[in-house]
Amino acid sequence: MNQTDIDRINELYHLSQKRPLTEAEKQEQQRLRRAYADAFRASLRAQLDNSVIVRPDGTHEPVRDRRKKE
């Protein structure tokens, strides 16, 4: 997801406030929003996978290890 895609999402949103979107525009908007959400989830997962829980006893547990247990 790049800035051009984000700008297009915003452009389609503003356009939809002025007039109904065409079917092609609706499909493009849906595709771009899905790609944005997927990129957001991947970024969050990467951040969490690189996070560590520090316990009161001083031990460290990587978050990615907790996910594997569940």
All heavy atoms as a GROMACS GRO file, in nm:
protein
  587
    1MET      N    1   0.086  -0.117   0.000
    1MET     CA    2   0.000   0.000   0.000
    1MET      C    3   0.090   0.122   0.000
    1MET      O    4   0.174   0.139   0.087
    1MET     CB    5  -0.087  -0.006   0.126
    1MET     CG    6  -0.180   0.109   0.145
    1MET     SD    7  -0.323   0.136   0.038
    1MET     CE    8  -0.383  -0.022  -0.005
    2ASN      N    9   0.073   0.207  -0.098
    2ASN     CA   10   0.153   0.327  -0.105
    2ASN      C   11   0.065   0.452  -0.092
    2ASN      O   12  -0.058   0.442  -0.085
    2ASN     CB   13   0.235   0.330  -0.236
    2ASN     CG   14   0.147   0.321  -0.359
    2ASN    OD1   15   0.040   0.380  -0.364
    2ASN    ND2   16   0.191   0.247  -0.458
    3GLN      N   17   0.126   0.565  -0.089
    3GLN     CA   18   0.053   0.690  -0.068
    3GLN      C   19  -0.047   0.717  -0.182
    3GLN      O   20  -0.155   0.771  -0.159
    3GLN     CB   21   0.150   0.808  -0.054
    3GLN     CG   22   0.083   0.936  -0.012
    3GLN     CD   23   0.011   0.928   0.121
    3GLN    OE1   24   0.064   0.871   0.217
    3GLN    NE2   25  -0.109   0.981   0.129
    4THR      N   26  -0.013   0.677  -0.302
    4THR     CA   27  -0.103   0.696  -0.415
    4THR      C   28  -0.234   0.620  -0.393
    4THR      O   29  -0.342   0.671  -0.421
    4THR     CB   30  -0.036   0.648  -0.546
    4THR    OG1   31   0.088   0.717  -0.562
    4THR    CG2   32  -0.124   0.674  -0.666
    5ASP      N   33  -0.223   0.497  -0.340
    5ASP     CA   34  -0.342   0.417  -0.313
    5ASP      C   35  -0.427   0.482  -0.203
    5ASP      O   36  -0.549   0.486  -0.212
    5ASP     CB   37  -0.304   0.275  -0.270
    5ASP     CG   38  -0.242   0.195  -0.385
    5ASP    OD1   39  -0.266   0.230  -0.502
    5ASP    OD2   40  -0.169   0.099  -0.355
    6ILE      N   41  -0.362   0.532  -0.100
    6ILE     CA   42  -0.434   0.598   0.009
    6ILE      C   43  -0.503   0.724  -0.042
    6ILE      O   44  -0.619   0.751  -0.008
    6ILE     CB   45  -0.339   0.629   0.126
    6ILE    CG1   46  -0.289   0.498   0.187
    6ILE    CG2   47  -0.408   0.717   0.231
    6ILE    CD1   48  -0.176   0.514   0.287
    7ASP      N   49  -0.433   0.798  -0.125
    7ASP     CA   50  -0.494   0.918  -0.185
    7ASP      C   51  -0.616   0.881  -0.268
    7ASP      O   52  -0.718   0.951  -0.266
    7ASP     CB   53  -0.392   0.994  -0.271
    7ASP     CG   54  -0.283   1.059  -0.190
    7ASP    OD1   55  -0.301   1.077  -0.067
    7ASP    OD2   56  -0.179   1.093  -0.250
    8ARG      N   57  -0.608   0.769  -0.340
    8ARG     CA   58  -0.720   0.725  -0.423
    8ARG      C   59  -0.838   0.682  -0.335
    8ARG      O   60  -0.954   0.710  -0.370
    8ARG     CB   61  -0.676   0.612  -0.516
    8ARG     CG   62  -0.785   0.562  -0.608
    8ARG     CD   63  -0.833   0.670  -0.704
    8ARG     NE   64  -0.935   0.614  -0.792
    8ARG     CZ   65  -1.026   0.684  -0.855
    8ARG    NH1   66  -1.027   0.815  -0.847
    8ARG    NH2   67  -1.115   0.624  -0.932
    9ILE      N   68  -0.812   0.615  -0.223
    9ILE     CA   69  -0.919   0.579  -0.130
    9ILE      C   70  -0.991   0.705  -0.084
    9ILE      O   71  -1.114   0.711  -0.084
    9ILE     CB   72  -0.863   0.503  -0.008
    9ILE    CG1   73  -0.814   0.364  -0.048
    9ILE    CG2   74  -0.968   0.492   0.102
    9ILE    CD1   75  -0.737   0.291   0.061
   10ASN      N   76  -0.915   0.805  -0.047
   10ASN     CA   77  -0.974   0.931  -0.001
   10ASN      C   78  -1.050   1.001  -0.113
   10ASN      O   79  -1.159   1.055  -0.092
   10ASN     CB   80  -0.866   1.023   0.056
   10ASN     CG   81  -0.811   0.972   0.186
   10ASN    OD1   82  -0.883   0.909   0.263
   10ASN    ND2   83  -0.685   0.999   0.211
   11GLU      N   84  -0.995   0.997  -0.233
   11GLU     CA   85  -1.060   1.060  -0.348
   11GLU      C   86  -1.195   0.994  -0.376
   11GLU      O   87  -1.296   1.061  -0.399
   11GLU     CB   88  -0.968   1.047  -0.470
   11GLU     CG   89  -1.021   1.111  -0.595
   11GLU     CD   90  -0.925   1.092  -0.712
   11GLU    OE1   91  -0.803   1.076  -0.690
   11GLU    OE2   92  -0.975   1.092  -0.826
   12LEU      N   93  -1.197   0.861  -0.372
   12LEU     CA   94  -1.322   0.789  -0.396
   12LEU      C   95  -1.424   0.818  -0.285
   12LEU      O   96  -1.544   0.830  -0.311
   12LEU     CB   97  -1.297   0.639  -0.408
   12LEU     CG   98  -1.230   0.595  -0.537
   12LEU    CD1   99  -1.182   0.451  -0.526
   12LEU    CD2  100  -1.322   0.613  -0.656
   13TYR      N  101  -1.377   0.829  -0.162
   13TYR     CA  102  -1.467   0.862  -0.052
   13TYR      C  103  -1.531   0.999  -0.075
   13TYR      O  104  -1.653   1.014  -0.065
   13TYR     CB  105  -1.394   0.861   0.082
   13TYR     CG  106  -1.479   0.923   0.192
   13TYR    CD1  107  -1.586   0.853   0.247
   13TYR    CD2  108  -1.456   1.053   0.235
   13TYR    CE1  109  -1.666   0.911   0.343
   13TYR    CE2  110  -1.536   1.111   0.332
   13TYR     CZ  111  -1.640   1.039   0.386
   13TYR     OH  112  -1.720   1.096   0.481
   14HIS      N  113  -1.449   1.098  -0.105
   14HIS     CA  114  -1.502   1.233  -0.126
   14HIS      C  115  -1.595   1.238  -0.248
   14HIS      O  116  -1.696   1.309  -0.246
   14HIS     CB  117  -1.388   1.334  -0.139
   14HIS     CG  118  -1.315   1.356  -0.009
   14HIS    ND1  119  -1.373   1.416   0.100
   14HIS    CD2  120  -1.190   1.324   0.030
   14HIS    CE1  121  -1.288   1.419   0.200
   14HIS    NE2  122  -1.175   1.364   0.159
   15LEU      N  123  -1.560   1.163  -0.349
   15LEU     CA  124  -1.645   1.156  -0.467
   15LEU      C  125  -1.781   1.095  -0.431
   15LEU      O  126  -1.885   1.141  -0.478
   15LEU     CB  127  -1.576   1.072  -0.575
   15LEU     CG  128  -1.633   1.074  -0.715
   15LEU    CD1  129  -1.636   1.217  -0.770
   15LEU    CD2  130  -1.549   0.985  -0.806
   16SER      N  131  -1.779   0.993  -0.345
   16SER     CA  132  -1.905   0.928  -0.306
   16SER      C  133  -1.995   1.021  -0.225
   16SER      O  134  -2.116   0.999  -0.218
   16SER     CB  135  -1.877   0.801  -0.226
   16SER     OG  136  -1.834   0.832  -0.095
   17GLN      N  137  -1.936   1.123  -0.164
   17GLN     CA  138  -2.016   1.220  -0.089
   17GLN      C  139  -2.087   1.318  -0.181
   17GLN      O  140  -2.185   1.381  -0.143
   17GLN     CB  141  -1.927   1.297   0.009
   17GLN     CG  142  -1.861   1.210   0.115
   17GLN     CD  143  -1.961   1.135   0.199
   17GLN    OE1  144  -2.046   1.196   0.264
   17GLN    NE2  145  -1.954   1.003   0.197
   18LYS      N  146  -2.037   1.329  -0.305
   18LYS     CA  147  -2.093   1.424  -0.402
   18LYS      C  148  -2.194   1.357  -0.496
   18LYS      O  149  -2.289   1.420  -0.539
   18LYS     CB  150  -1.982   1.488  -0.484
   18LYS     CG  151  -1.889   1.574  -0.402
   18LYS     CD  152  -1.775   1.627  -0.486
   18LYS     CE  153  -1.679   1.705  -0.396
   18LYS     NZ  154  -1.559   1.745  -0.467
   19ARG      N  155  -2.166   1.230  -0.530
   19ARG     CA  156  -2.252   1.158  -0.622
   19ARG      C  157  -2.234   1.007  -0.598
   19ARG      O  158  -2.135   0.966  -0.540
   19ARG     CB  159  -2.217   1.192  -0.766
   19ARG     CG  160  -2.077   1.146  -0.807
   19ARG     CD  161  -2.063   1.147  -0.960
   19ARG     NE  162  -1.929   1.118  -1.003
   19ARG     CZ  163  -1.876   0.995  -1.012
   19ARG    NH1  164  -1.945   0.888  -0.977
   19ARG    NH2  165  -1.752   0.977  -1.054
   20PRO      N  166  -2.330   0.928  -0.643
   20PRO     CA  167  -2.312   0.782  -0.629
   20PRO      C  168  -2.193   0.735  -0.715
   20PRO      O  169  -2.171   0.784  -0.825
   20PRO     CB  170  -2.443   0.725  -0.684
   20PRO     CG  171  -2.541   0.838  -0.681
   20PRO     CD  172  -2.459   0.964  -0.697
   21LEU      N  173  -2.119   0.642  -0.661
   21LEU     CA  174  -2.006   0.586  -0.735
   21LEU      C  175  -2.057   0.489  -0.842
   21LEU      O  176  -2.160   0.423  -0.824
   21LEU     CB  177  -1.911   0.511  -0.642
   21LEU     CG  178  -1.839   0.593  -0.535
   21LEU    CD1  179  -1.755   0.501  -0.446
   21LEU    CD2  180  -1.753   0.701  -0.596
   22THR      N  181  -1.982   0.480  -0.951
   22THR     CA  182  -2.015   0.381  -1.053
   22THR      C  183  -1.979   0.244  -0.997
   22THR      O  184  -1.907   0.231  -0.897
   22THR     CB  185  -1.936   0.405  -1.182
   22THR    OG1  186  -1.797   0.384  -1.156
   22THR    CG2  187  -1.961   0.545  -1.238
   23GLU      N  188  -2.025   0.139  -1.062
   23GLU     CA  189  -1.995   0.003  -1.016
   23GLU      C  190  -1.844  -0.022  -1.019
   23GLU      O  191  -1.789  -0.083  -0.927
   23GLU     CB  192  -2.069  -0.100  -1.104
   23GLU     CG  193  -2.076  -0.237  -1.042
   23GLU     CD  194  -2.141  -0.238  -0.905
   23GLU    OE1  195  -2.242  -0.168  -0.883
   23GLU    OE2  196  -2.090  -0.309  -0.816
   24ALA      N  197  -1.776   0.027  -1.120
   24ALA     CA  198  -1.631   0.010  -1.130
   24ALA      C  199  -1.560   0.084  -1.016
   24ALA      O  200  -1.464   0.033  -0.958
   24ALA     CB  201  -1.580   0.060  -1.265
   25GLU      N  202  -1.608   0.204  -0.984
   25GLU     CA  203  -1.549   0.281  -0.873
   25GLU      C  204  -1.572   0.212  -0.739
   25GLU      O  205  -1.484   0.208  -0.654
   25GLU     CB  206  -1.605   0.423  -0.870
   25GLU     CG  207  -1.559   0.509  -0.985
   25GLU     CD  208  -1.635   0.640  -0.998
   25GLU    OE1  209  -1.752   0.647  -0.955
   25GLU    OE2  210  -1.576   0.736  -1.053
   26LYS      N  211  -1.692   0.153  -0.722
   26LYS     CA  212  -1.722   0.080  -0.598
   26LYS      C  213  -1.628  -0.040  -0.582
   26LYS      O  214  -1.578  -0.067  -0.473
   26LYS     CB  215  -1.867   0.032  -0.597
   26LYS     CG  216  -1.967   0.141  -0.574
   26LYS     CD  217  -2.108   0.083  -0.578
   26LYS     CE  218  -2.213   0.191  -0.572
   26LYS     NZ  219  -2.350   0.135  -0.581
   27GLN      N  220  -1.607  -0.112  -0.691
   27GLN     CA  221  -1.518  -0.227  -0.687
   27GLN      C  222  -1.374  -0.185  -0.658
   27GLN      O  223  -1.304  -0.250  -0.580
   27GLN     CB  224  -1.526  -0.306  -0.817
   27GLN     CG  225  -1.657  -0.378  -0.834
   27GLN     CD  226  -1.669  -0.448  -0.968
   27GLN    OE1  227  -1.578  -0.442  -1.052
   27GLN    NE2  228  -1.782  -0.513  -0.990
   28GLU      N  229  -1.331  -0.075  -0.720
   28GLU     CA  230  -1.196  -0.024  -0.694
   28GLU      C  231  -1.182   0.018  -0.548
   28GLU      O  232  -1.083  -0.014  -0.482
   28GLU     CB  233  -1.166   0.095  -0.785
   28GLU     CG  234  -1.029   0.155  -0.763
   28GLU     CD  235  -1.004   0.282  -0.842
   28GLU    OE1  236  -1.100   0.339  -0.898
   28GLU    OE2  237  -0.887   0.325  -0.846
   29GLN      N  238  -1.284   0.087  -0.496
   29GLN     CA  239  -1.282   0.132  -0.357
   29GLN      C  240  -1.274   0.011  -0.262
   29GLN      O  241  -1.194   0.010  -0.169
   29GLN     CB  242  -1.408   0.213  -0.328
   29GLN     CG  243  -1.411   0.273  -0.189
   29GLN     CD  244  -1.540   0.349  -0.164
   29GLN    OE1  245  -1.648   0.299  -0.196
   29GLN    NE2  246  -1.528   0.469  -0.108
   30GLN      N  247  -1.353  -0.091  -0.290
   30GLN     CA  248  -1.352  -0.211  -0.207
   30GLN      C  249  -1.216  -0.280  -0.211
   30GLN      O  250  -1.163  -0.322  -0.108
   30GLN     CB  251  -1.462  -0.306  -0.253
   30GLN     CG  252  -1.480  -0.427  -0.165
   30GLN     CD  253  -1.596  -0.514  -0.212
   30GLN    OE1  254  -1.629  -0.515  -0.330
   30GLN    NE2  255  -1.654  -0.587  -0.120
   31ARG      N  256  -1.159  -0.291  -0.332
   31ARG     CA  257  -1.028  -0.355  -0.347
   31ARG      C  258  -0.920  -0.277  -0.271
   31ARG      O  259  -0.838  -0.335  -0.200
   31ARG     CB  260  -0.991  -0.364  -0.496
   31ARG     CG  261  -0.857  -0.429  -0.524
   31ARG     CD  262  -0.823  -0.427  -0.672
   31ARG     NE  263  -0.825  -0.295  -0.732
   31ARG     CZ  264  -0.726  -0.205  -0.720
   31ARG    NH1  265  -0.619  -0.233  -0.650
   31ARG    NH2  266  -0.734  -0.088  -0.780
   32LEU      N  267  -0.921  -0.145  -0.285
   32LEU     CA  268  -0.821  -0.061  -0.218
   32LEU      C  269  -0.837  -0.067  -0.066
   32LEU      O  270  -0.738  -0.074   0.007
   32LEU     CB  271  -0.829   0.083  -0.267
   32LEU     CG  272  -0.780   0.108  -0.409
   32LEU    CD1  273  -0.821   0.247  -0.455
   32LEU    CD2  274  -0.630   0.088  -0.418
   33ARG      N  275  -0.961  -0.064  -0.019
   33ARG     CA  276  -0.984  -0.072   0.126
   33ARG      C  277  -0.939  -0.206   0.182
   33ARG      O  278  -0.882  -0.213   0.291
   33ARG     CB  279  -1.132  -0.049   0.158
   33ARG     CG  280  -1.174   0.095   0.146
   33ARG     CD  281  -1.320   0.112   0.174
   33ARG     NE  282  -1.358   0.253   0.184
   33ARG     CZ  283  -1.482   0.294   0.198
   33ARG    NH1  284  -1.582   0.208   0.207
   33ARG    NH2  285  -1.509   0.424   0.206
   34ARG      N  286  -0.964  -0.314   0.108
   34ARG     CA  287  -0.921  -0.446   0.152
   34ARG      C  288  -0.768  -0.453   0.158
   34ARG      O  289  -0.711  -0.505   0.255
   34ARG     CB  290  -0.975  -0.554   0.060
   34ARG     CG  291  -0.951  -0.695   0.112
   34ARG     CD  292  -1.013  -0.805   0.027
   34ARG     NE  293  -1.150  -0.776  -0.013
   34ARG     CZ  294  -1.190  -0.755  -0.140
   34ARG    NH1  295  -1.102  -0.758  -0.239
   34ARG    NH2  296  -1.314  -0.730  -0.170
   35ALA      N  297  -0.703  -0.399   0.056
   35ALA     CA  298  -0.556  -0.398   0.054
   35ALA      C  299  -0.501  -0.315   0.170
   35ALA      O  300  -0.403  -0.354   0.233
   35ALA     CB  301  -0.505  -0.342  -0.079
   36TYR      N  302  -0.566  -0.202   0.200
   36TYR     CA  303  -0.524  -0.118   0.312
   36TYR      C  304  -0.538  -0.194   0.444
   36TYR      O  305  -0.446  -0.194   0.527
   36TYR     CB  306  -0.606   0.011   0.315
   36TYR     CG  307  -0.568   0.103   0.430
   36TYR    CD1  308  -0.460   0.190   0.418
   36TYR    CD2  309  -0.639   0.102   0.549
   36TYR    CE1  310  -0.424   0.273   0.523
   36TYR    CE2  311  -0.603   0.184   0.655
   36TYR     CZ  312  -0.496   0.270   0.641
   36TYR     OH  313  -0.461   0.350   0.745
   37ALA      N  314  -0.652  -0.259   0.464
   37ALA     CA  315  -0.675  -0.335   0.588
   37ALA      C  316  -0.575  -0.450   0.601
   37ALA      O  317  -0.522  -0.475   0.710
   37ALA     CB  318  -0.818  -0.387   0.591
   38ASP      N  319  -0.547  -0.519   0.490
   38ASP     CA  320  -0.449  -0.629   0.493
   38ASP      C  321  -0.310  -0.577   0.529
   38ASP      O  322  -0.239  -0.639   0.607
   38ASP     CB  323  -0.445  -0.701   0.359
   38ASP     CG  324  -0.571  -0.781   0.331
   38ASP    OD1  325  -0.650  -0.804   0.424
   38ASP    OD2  326  -0.591  -0.820   0.213
   39ALA      N  327  -0.272  -0.464   0.471
   39ALA     CA  328  -0.140  -0.406   0.501
   39ALA      C  329  -0.134  -0.362   0.648
   39ALA      O  330  -0.031  -0.380   0.714
   39ALA     CB  331  -0.113  -0.287   0.409
   40PHE      N  332  -0.242  -0.306   0.698
   40PHE     CA  333  -0.248  -0.263   0.838
   40PHE      C  334  -0.232  -0.383   0.930
   40PHE      O  335  -0.153  -0.380   1.026
   40PHE     CB  336  -0.380  -0.191   0.867
   40PHE     CG  337  -0.393  -0.144   1.008
   40PHE    CD1  338  -0.340  -0.023   1.047
   40PHE    CD2  339  -0.456  -0.223   1.103
   40PHE    CE1  340  -0.350   0.020   1.179
   40PHE    CE2  341  -0.467  -0.181   1.234
   40PHE     CZ  342  -0.414  -0.059   1.273
   41ARG      N  343  -0.305  -0.491   0.902
   41ARG     CA  344  -0.295  -0.612   0.984
   41ARG      C  345  -0.154  -0.670   0.981
   41ARG      O  346  -0.101  -0.713   1.084
   41ARG     CB  347  -0.394  -0.717   0.936
   41ARG     CG  348  -0.534  -0.690   0.979
   41ARG     CD  349  -0.625  -0.808   0.944
   41ARG     NE  350  -0.761  -0.761   0.931
   41ARG     CZ  351  -0.821  -0.732   0.817
   41ARG    NH1  352  -0.758  -0.748   0.702
   41ARG    NH2  353  -0.945  -0.688   0.815
   42ALA      N  354  -0.094  -0.674   0.863
   42ALA     CA  355   0.042  -0.728   0.851
   42ALA      C  356   0.141  -0.644   0.930
   42ALA      O  357   0.230  -0.698   0.997
   42ALA     CB  358   0.083  -0.735   0.704
   43SER      N  359   0.126  -0.513   0.924
   43SER     CA  360   0.215  -0.424   0.998
   43SER      C  361   0.198  -0.443   1.149
   43SER      O  362   0.296  -0.451   1.224
   43SER     CB  363   0.186  -0.278   0.961
   43SER     OG  364   0.262  -0.190   1.040
   44LEU      N  365   0.074  -0.453   1.194
   44LEU     CA  366   0.047  -0.474   1.336
   44LEU      C  367   0.102  -0.608   1.382
   44LEU      O  368   0.164  -0.619   1.488
   44LEU     CB  369  -0.103  -0.464   1.364
   44LEU     CG  370  -0.145  -0.483   1.509
   44LEU    CD1  371  -0.078  -0.380   1.600
   44LEU    CD2  372  -0.296  -0.474   1.520
   45ARG      N  373   0.080  -0.712   1.302
   45ARG     CA  374   0.131  -0.845   1.339
   45ARG      C  375   0.284  -0.842   1.350
   45ARG      O  376   0.340  -0.898   1.443
   45ARG     CB  377   0.087  -0.949   1.236
   45ARG     CG  378   0.149  -1.082   1.266
   45ARG     CD  379   0.064  -1.205   1.262
   45ARG     NE  380  -0.076  -1.198   1.247
   45ARG     CZ  381  -0.164  -1.222   1.346
   45ARG    NH1  382  -0.120  -1.249   1.467
   45ARG    NH2  383  -0.292  -1.220   1.323
   46ALA      N  384   0.351  -0.777   1.255
   46ALA     CA  385   0.497  -0.767   1.259
   46ALA      C  386   0.543  -0.694   1.385
   46ALA      O  387   0.640  -0.734   1.449
   46ALA     CB  388   0.549  -0.697   1.134
   47GLN      N  389   0.471  -0.587   1.420
   47GLN     CA  390   0.507  -0.512   1.540
   47GLN      C  391   0.488  -0.599   1.664
   47GLN      O  392   0.574  -0.601   1.753
   47GLN     CB  393   0.421  -0.387   1.550
   47GLN     CG  394   0.459  -0.296   1.664
   47GLN     CD  395   0.380  -0.165   1.662
   47GLN    OE1  396   0.298  -0.142   1.574
   47GLN    NE2  397   0.405  -0.083   1.760
   48LEU      N  398   0.377  -0.670   1.671
   48LEU     CA  399   0.353  -0.757   1.787
   48LEU      C  400   0.452  -0.872   1.793
   48LEU      O  401   0.496  -0.912   1.900
   48LEU     CB  402   0.210  -0.810   1.784
   48LEU     CG  403   0.101  -0.708   1.814
   48LEU    CD1  404  -0.037  -0.769   1.791
   48LEU    CD2  405   0.114  -0.654   1.955
   49ASP      N  406   0.487  -0.928   1.676
   49ASP     CA  407   0.582  -1.038   1.673
   49ASP      C  408   0.721  -0.996   1.722
   49ASP      O  409   0.800  -1.078   1.765
   49ASP     CB  410   0.594  -1.096   1.532
   49ASP     CG  411   0.477  -1.186   1.497
   49ASP    OD1  412   0.400  -1.223   1.588
   49ASP    OD2  413   0.462  -1.220   1.377
   50ASN      N  414   0.748  -0.867   1.717
   50ASN     CA  415   0.877  -0.817   1.765
   50ASN      C  416   0.867  -0.753   1.903
   50ASN      O  417   0.961  -0.690   1.949
   50ASN     CB  418   0.935  -0.717   1.665
   50ASN     CG  419   0.981  -0.787   1.539
   50ASN    OD1  420   1.059  -0.880   1.545
   50ASN    ND2  421   0.930  -0.744   1.425
   51SER      N  422   0.752  -0.771   1.968
   51SER     CA  423   0.733  -0.718   2.104
   51SER      C  424   0.762  -0.827   2.206
   51SER      O  425   0.750  -0.946   2.177
   51SER     CB  426   0.589  -0.668   2.122
   51SER     OG  427   0.563  -0.562   2.035
   52VAL      N  428   0.796  -0.784   2.327
   52VAL     CA  429   0.830  -0.878   2.433
   52VAL      C  430   0.753  -0.839   2.558
   52VAL      O  431   0.742  -0.722   2.593
   52VAL     CB  432   0.983  -0.873   2.463
   52VAL    CG1  433   1.018  -0.963   2.579
   52VAL    CG2  434   1.062  -0.911   2.340
   53ILE      N  435   0.698  -0.942   2.626
   53ILE     CA  436   0.633  -0.921   2.754
   53ILE      C  437   0.738  -0.941   2.862
   53ILE      O  438   0.806  -1.044   2.866
   53ILE     CB  439   0.518  -1.022   2.775
   53ILE    CG1  440   0.411  -1.001   2.669
   53ILE    CG2  441   0.460  -1.010   2.916
   53ILE    CD1  442   0.305  -1.108   2.665
   54VAL      N  443   0.754  -0.840   2.948
   54VAL     CA  444   0.849  -0.851   3.058
   54VAL      C  445   0.768  -0.881   3.185
   54VAL      O  446   0.685  -0.802   3.228
   54VAL     CB  447   0.931  -0.720   3.076
   54VAL    CG1  448   1.028  -0.734   3.192
   54VAL    CG2  449   1.004  -0.686   2.948
   55ARG      N  450   0.792  -0.995   3.242
   55ARG     CA  451   0.720  -1.040   3.361
   55ARG      C  452   0.778  -0.975   3.486
   55ARG      O  453   0.894  -0.930   3.485
   55ARG     CB  454   0.728  -1.190   3.372
   55ARG     CG  455   0.677  -1.261   3.248
   55ARG     CD  456   0.574  -1.363   3.286
   55ARG     NE  457   0.522  -1.429   3.168
   55ARG     CZ  458   0.411  -1.394   3.108
   55ARG    NH1  459   0.342  -1.293   3.150
   55ARG    NH2  460   0.368  -1.459   3.002
   56PRO      N  461   0.701  -0.970   3.595
   56PRO     CA  462   0.751  -0.912   3.720
   56PRO      C  463   0.879  -0.978   3.771
   56PRO      O  464   0.962  -0.914   3.836
   56PRO     CB  465   0.637  -0.932   3.818
   56PRO     CG  466   0.514  -0.941   3.733
   56PRO     CD  467   0.560  -1.006   3.606
   57ASP      N  468   0.898  -1.108   3.739
   57ASP     CA  469   1.018  -1.178   3.785
   57ASP      C  470   1.139  -1.151   3.694
   57ASP      O  471   1.247  -1.204   3.716
   57ASP     CB  472   0.994  -1.328   3.798
   57ASP     CG  473   0.964  -1.395   3.664
   57ASP    OD1  474   0.964  -1.328   3.560
   57ASP    OD2  475   0.939  -1.518   3.666
   58GLY      N  476   1.119  -1.068   3.590
   58GLY     CA  477   1.230  -1.029   3.503
   58GLY      C  478   1.244  -1.114   3.378
   58GLY      O  479   1.327  -1.084   3.293
   59THR      N  480   1.164  -1.219   3.366
   59THR     CA  481   1.173  -1.302   3.246
   59THR      C  482   1.105  -1.231   3.128
   59THR      O  483   1.017  -1.149   3.147
   59THR     CB  484   1.107  -1.440   3.268
   59THR    OG1  485   0.971  -1.422   3.303
   59THR    CG2  486   1.180  -1.519   3.376
   60HIS      N  487   1.150  -1.267   3.010
   60HIS     CA  488   1.097  -1.209   2.886
   60HIS      C  489   1.028  -1.318   2.806
   60HIS      O  490   1.081  -1.428   2.793
   60HIS     CB  491   1.209  -1.149   2.802
   60HIS     CG  492   1.273  -1.029   2.864
   60HIS    ND1  493   1.359  -1.036   2.969
   60HIS    CD2  494   1.261  -0.898   2.835
   60HIS    CE1  495   1.400  -0.915   3.003
   60HIS    NE2  496   1.341  -0.828   2.923
   61GLU      N  497   0.913  -1.285   2.751
   61GLU     CA  498   0.842  -1.379   2.665
   61GLU      C  499   0.801  -1.306   2.538
   61GLU      O  500   0.721  -1.213   2.543
   61GLU     CB  501   0.717  -1.433   2.735
   61GLU     CG  502   0.640  -1.530   2.650
   61GLU     CD  503   0.511  -1.577   2.715
   61GLU    OE1  504   0.478  -1.531   2.825
   61GLU    OE2  505   0.443  -1.659   2.653
   62PRO      N  506   0.856  -1.347   2.424
   62PRO     CA  507   0.815  -1.285   2.298
   62PRO      C  508   0.665  -1.307   2.273
   62PRO      O  509   0.612  -1.415   2.300
   62PRO     CB  510   0.898  -1.357   2.193
   62PRO     CG  511   1.014  -1.413   2.268
   62PRO     CD  512   0.962  -1.446   2.404
   63VAL      N  513   0.598  -1.207   2.225
   63VAL     CA  514   0.454  -1.215   2.198
   63VAL      C  515   0.427  -1.324   2.095
   63VAL      O  516   0.328  -1.396   2.104
   63VAL     CB  517   0.398  -1.079   2.153
   63VAL    CG1  518   0.254  -1.091   2.106
   63VAL    CG2  519   0.408  -0.978   2.265
   64ARG      N  520   0.516  -1.340   1.998
   64ARG     CA  521   0.494  -1.442   1.894
   64ARG      C  522   0.487  -1.582   1.954
   64ARG      O  523   0.418  -1.667   1.904
   64ARG     CB  524   0.600  -1.433   1.785
   64ARG     CG  525   0.738  -1.472   1.828
   64ARG     CD  526   0.837  -1.466   1.710
   64ARG     NE  527   0.972  -1.464   1.759
   64ARG     CZ  528   1.040  -1.353   1.788
   64ARG    NH1  529   0.986  -1.236   1.768
   64ARG    NH2  530   1.162  -1.360   1.834
   65ASP      N  531   0.557  -1.606   2.067
   65ASP     CA  532   0.550  -1.736   2.133
   65ASP      C  533   0.414  -1.759   2.198
   65ASP      O  534   0.363  -1.869   2.202
   65ASP     CB  535   0.660  -1.751   2.237
   65ASP     CG  536   0.799  -1.759   2.174
   65ASP    OD1  537   0.809  -1.775   2.051
   65ASP    OD2  538   0.897  -1.746   2.249
   66ARG      N  539   0.354  -1.653   2.250
   66ARG     CA  540   0.221  -1.665   2.311
   66ARG      C  541   0.117  -1.700   2.206
   66ARG      O  542   0.025  -1.776   2.231
   66ARG     CB  543   0.179  -1.533   2.379
   66ARG     CG  544   0.249  -1.508   2.509
   66ARG     CD  545   0.196  -1.381   2.573
   66ARG     NE  546   0.055  -1.387   2.606
   66ARG     CZ  547   0.007  -1.436   2.721
   66ARG    NH1  548   0.087  -1.482   2.812
   66ARG    NH2  549  -0.123  -1.436   2.743
   67ARG      N  550   0.130  -1.642   2.089
   67ARG     CA  551   0.034  -1.667   1.982
   67ARG      C  552   0.036  -1.814   1.942
   67ARG      O  553  -0.066  -1.873   1.910
   67ARG     CB  554   0.066  -1.577   1.862
   67ARG     CG  555  -0.040  -1.582   1.755
   67ARG     CD  556  -0.027  -1.471   1.654
   67ARG     NE  557   0.107  -1.442   1.614
   67ARG     CZ  558   0.161  -1.480   1.498
   67ARG    NH1  559   0.090  -1.546   1.412
   67ARG    NH2  560   0.284  -1.448   1.468
   68LYS      N  561   0.151  -1.874   1.941
   68LYS     CA  562   0.163  -2.015   1.901
   68LYS      C  563   0.098  -2.108   2.002
   68LYS      O  564   0.053  -2.216   1.966
   68LYS     CB  565   0.310  -2.052   1.882
   68LYS     CG  566   0.372  -1.983   1.763
   68LYS     CD  567   0.519  -2.014   1.753
   68LYS     CE  568   0.582  -1.933   1.639
   68LYS     NZ  569   0.727  -1.950   1.634
   69LYS      N  570   0.091  -2.067   2.130
   69LYS     CA  571   0.032  -2.151   2.234
   69LYS      C  572  -0.120  -2.157   2.224
   69LYS      O  573  -0.182  -2.252   2.265
   69LYS     CB  574   0.069  -2.097   2.374
   69LYS     CG  575   0.215  -2.114   2.408
   69LYS     CD  576   0.242  -2.053   2.544
   69LYS     CE  577   0.391  -2.055   2.575
   69LYS     NZ  578   0.420  -1.988   2.702
   70GLU      N  579  -0.181  -2.052   2.170
   70GLU     CA  580  -0.328  -2.043   2.169
   70GLU      C  581  -0.389  -2.113   2.052
   70GLU      O  582  -0.343  -2.159   1.963
   70GLU     CB  583  -0.372  -1.896   2.170
   70GLU     CG  584  -0.327  -1.829   2.296
   70GLU     CD  585  -0.353  -1.677   2.293
   70GLU    OE1  586  -0.406  -1.626   2.192
   70GLU    OE2  587  -0.319  -1.613   2.392
   0.00000   0.00000   0.00000
